[in-house]
């Protein structure tokens, strides 16, 4: 294992531990209507194009097109799962909480349909996020890394 790869894995492990400690505190239930999510879509995620980097902690996907997404200032998300176009909404809450909603996609035939579904599922299951320089990492409700995106150009 290269020193750079080892450093990235150690960084991800440290982030996971920190977020695990945060998740031991009670978090608001979004379904009850006053769960801390706001209509304010101000976040460092908004207004930038994010290109898929990894699924999980280290798996790169080989797709016809790079999966990506972008959130606009009204809370609408658009992008691609590498095969089909995506659209939906996103909400941000306290403690870097994120929730994608109403995600829909086109239904074009794609040889990597399973990988495209994994990208869609990552967004669907995102619970928290962390931005480190030009990288955006999504964590599930169990604090496990779902995957990461890199700031696009």
C-alpha positions in Angstrom: 0.0 0.0 0.0 1.4 3.4 -1.0 2.0 6.0 1.7 -0.5 8.4 0.0 -3.2 5.7 -0.1 -2.5 4.8 3.5 -2.8 8.4 4.5 -6.2 8.7 2.8 -7.4 5.6 4.5 -6.3 6.8 7.9 -8.0 10.2 7.3 -11.2 8.5 6.3 -11.0 6.3 9.4 -10.5 9.3 11.6 -13.5 11.1 10.0 -15.6 8.1 10.5 -14.7 8.0 14.2 -15.5 11.7 14.7 -18.8 11.3 12.9 -19.6 8.2 14.9 -19.1 10.1 18.1 -21.4 12.8 16.8 -24.1 10.3 15.8 -24.2 9.0 19.4 -26.0 12.2 20.3 -29.7 12.2 19.6 -30.5 13.4 16.1 -33.8 14.9 15.2 -36.3 12.8 13.3 -37.0 14.5 10.0 -40.4 12.9 9.6 -42.0 14.8 12.5 -41.9 18.1 10.8 -39.6 20.0 13.2 -36.5 17.9 12.9 -34.0 20.7 12.3 -34.0 20.6 8.5 -34.5 24.1 7.1 -35.7 25.5 3.9 -32.4 27.4 3.7 -30.3 25.7 1.1 -27.1 27.5 2.0 -24.3 25.0 2.2 -20.8 24.5 0.8 -22.4 21.8 -1.4 -24.7 24.3 -3.2 -23.7 25.8 -6.6 -20.9 23.4 -7.3 -20.6 20.4 -9.6 -19.5 17.3 -7.8 -18.1 14.4 -9.8 -18.0 10.8 -8.5 -14.7 9.8 -7.1 -15.3 6.6 -5.1 -18.1 4.2 -4.1 -17.5 3.1 -0.5 -14.0 3.9 0.6 -12.0 2.8 -2.4 -14.0 1.5 -5.4 -13.8 3.4 -8.6 -16.5 2.8 -11.2 -15.8 2.5 -14.9 -18.9 4.1 -16.6 -19.6 5.6 -20.0 -19.8 9.0 -18.3 -18.7 10.2 -14.9 -21.6 10.4 -12.4 -22.1 13.9 -11.1 -24.6 16.1 -9.3 -25.2 19.8 -8.6 -27.5 21.5 -6.2 -28.9 24.9 -7.1 -29.9 27.7 -4.6 -33.5 26.6 -4.6 -32.6 23.1 -3.3 -33.1 21.3 -6.6 -30.5 18.7 -7.5 -29.7 17.6 -11.0 -27.0 15.4 -12.4 -26.2 11.9 -13.8 -25.7 8.5 -12.4 -23.3 7.7 -15.2 -26.0 6.5 -17.5 -29.3 8.4 -16.7 -30.1 11.9 -15.8 -31.1 12.5 -12.2 -33.3 15.2 -10.6 -34.8 15.8 -7.2 -34.5 17.9 -4.1 -32.0 18.2 -1.3 -32.3 19.5 2.3 -29.6 20.5 4.7 -29.7 20.4 8.5 -27.6 20.8 11.6 -24.4 18.8 12.0 -23.8 18.5 8.2 -27.1 16.6 7.8 -28.2 16.0 4.2 -31.3 14.4 2.7 -32.0 13.9 -1.0 -35.6 13.6 -1.8 -37.9 12.8 -4.7 -34.9 11.5 -6.7 -36.0 10.5 -10.2 -34.0 9.4 -13.2 -34.5 8.7 -16.9 -34.6 5.0 -17.8 -32.2 4.6 -20.7 -30.7 1.2 -21.3 -27.1 1.1 -19.9 -24.5 -1.7 -19.8 -23.5 -0.6 -16.3 -27.1 -0.3 -14.9 -26.0 -1.9 -11.6 -23.3 0.7 -11.1 -25.6 3.5 -12.0 -28.1 2.2 -9.4 -25.3 2.2 -6.8 -24.7 5.9 -7.4 -28.5 6.6 -7.1 -28.6 4.5 -3.9 -25.6 6.4 -2.5 -27.5 9.7 -2.9 -30.8 8.1 -1.5 -29.0 6.8 1.6 -26.8 9.9 2.3 -27.3 11.0 5.9 -24.3 13.3 6.6 -21.6 14.8 4.6 -18.1 16.1 5.1 -16.1 18.4 2.8 -12.4 18.2 2.9 -10.7 20.6 0.5 -12.2 19.6 -2.9 -13.7 16.3 -1.7 -17.3 15.6 -0.5 -17.8 12.4 1.4 -21.3 11.0 2.2 -22.0 8.9 5.3 -25.0 6.7 5.9 -27.1 6.7 9.1 -24.8 4.1 10.5 -21.8 6.5 10.0 -20.2 4.2 7.3 -18.7 5.9 4.2 -21.1 5.6 1.3 -18.7 7.2 -1.2 -17.1 10.4 -2.3 -17.2 13.1 -4.9 -14.6 15.6 -6.1 -15.3 19.2 -7.0 -15.7 19.4 -10.8 -14.3 21.9 -13.1 
